[in-house]
């Protein structure tokens, strides 16, 4: 299942990792994929010079849209600091 990334609490783009091998979040974190994707998101954002940015990540099935354009709610999300 694909993994969705977004800078926590700040306006920014999101990033989707195509998880073609079906790895769990724990396996992806252990292998360094989560860190690399969170860092890629930070570097491509306007927050790249800020220290210790928090990036939310979760399986894309746990991302739901809201009535407010551009806003989503997350269930079972985790945070990576980069």
URURHU-V492042 format. One record per residue. RES is the residue in three letters. SS is DSSP state (~ for helix, > for strand, _ for the rest). OMEGA is omega in whole degrees, 0 to 359 (* if undefined). Layout:
BEGIN
[[RES | SS | OMEGA] [RES | SS | OMEGA]]
END
This chain:
BEGIN
[[UNK | _ | 182] [UNK | _ | 183] [UNK | > | 183] [UNK | > | 181] [UNK | > | 176] [UNK | > | 176] [UNK | > | 184] [UNK | _ | 170] [UNK | _ | 181] [UNK | _ | 178] [UNK | _ | 179] [UNK | _ | 175] [UNK | _ | 174] [UNK | > | 181] [UNK | > | 179] [UNK | > | 175] [UNK | > | 179] [UNK | _ | 184] [UNK | _ | 187] [UNK | _ | 181] [UNK | _ | 176] [UNK | _ | 180] [UNK | _ | 176] [UNK | _ | 177] [UNK | ~ | 179] [UNK | ~ | 179] [UNK | ~ | 179] [UNK | ~ | 179] [UNK | ~ | 181] [UNK | ~ | 182] [UNK | ~ | 178] [UNK | _ | 182] [UNK | ~ | 181] [UNK | ~ | 180] [UNK | ~ | 182] [UNK | ~ | 180] [UNK | ~ | 178] [UNK | ~ | 178] [UNK | ~ | 178] [UNK | ~ | 178] [UNK | ~ | 180] [UNK | ~ | 183] [UNK | ~ | 182] [UNK | _ | 181] [UNK | _ | 177] [UNK | _ | 180] [UNK | _ | 187] [UNK | _ | 181] [UNK | _ | 179] [UNK | _ | 178] [UNK | _ | 173] [UNK | _ | 174] [UNK | _ | 176] [UNK | > | 179] [UNK | > | 175] [UNK | > | 173] [UNK | > | 180] [UNK | > | 173] [UNK | > | 184] [UNK | ~ | 178] [UNK | ~ | 181] [UNK | ~ | 177] [UNK | > | 180] [UNK | > | 177] [UNK | > | 177] [UNK | _ | 177] [UNK | _ | 181] [UNK | _ | 180] [UNK | _ | 179] [UNK | _ | 180] [UNK | _ | 176] [UNK | > | 171] [UNK | > | 182] [UNK | > | 170] [UNK | _ | 180] [UNK | _ | 179] [UNK | _ | 177] [UNK | > | 182] [UNK | > | 175] [UNK | > | 176] [UNK | > | 177] [UNK | _ | *]]
END
